[in-house]
């Protein structure tokens, strides 16, 4: 992975943490997409073996062709970068942090929590 790609990943992590990037769920489970003006970024996690996750990173050009792809399964700097990007994006898309904070605020309040069963599956 070249320095430009590492810079892109680092910038995406920072921008996503600042809530300045709109990621969407991709076509496959564990895949997220960021559509830009002239490109699309895809980050994905493939877990065929739980002990060895594979992080994938793709850059598509404005014609929809993969301009660059990386599959990283070996621990190291690139693995850690893609892992952080994936987890940051997943947190943003699924609103994990926001949901947990809302739960903590509600259960730590002085009001009664919970609602009558409304038939929802959760």
C-alpha positions, -999 to +999 in steps of 0.1 A: +000+000+000+015+033-011+018+065+010-011+082-009-035+053+001-023+054+037-030+091+037-065+086+022-072+060+050-059+082+078-080+112+064-111+090+062-107+079+098-104+115+110-133+128+088-156+099+099-148+105+135-158+141+131-191+130+115-181+147+082-184+116+060-217+099+050-210+062+047-237+037+036-241+000+040-228-018+009-242-046-011-227-073+011-228-079+048-199-062+065-193-038+036-196+000+037-194+026+009-185+062+007-196+078-026-176+108-036-179+131-066-155+112-088-148+080-069-162+055-044-144+040-014-154+006-001-142-009+032-152-044+042-145-071+067-145-108+057-145-133+085-143-168+071-122-178+100-128-158+133-091-161+142-081-144+109-102-115+098-095-100+064-100-063+058-106-051+023-102-016+009-113-006-026-111+026-046-134+028-076-129+055-103-157+075-118-164+048-143-171+023-116-139+004-122-117-008-093-087+015-095-070+000-064-077-029-040-062-042-009-069-074+011-050-073+044-050-103+068-016-100+084-012-080+116+008-048+110+004-011+103-018-016+073-040-041+091-044-018+120-052+012+098-079-008+079-093-022+112-096+013+127-112+026+095-137-003+094-146+000+131-150+038+128-172+035+098-193+007+113-198+028+145-209+058+123-233+038+101-248+017+129-247+046+154-232+023+180-217+050+202-247+073+200-270+044+209-249+034+239-247+070+252-285+073+249-289+041+269-265+052+296-282+086+299-317+070+301-308+043+326-289+067+348-318+092+349-343+094+377-373+085+355-388+051+351-373+034+320-389+010+296-421+008+277-450-016+274-446-043+248-457-028+214-453-060+194-419-051+179-395-080+174-369-065+198 
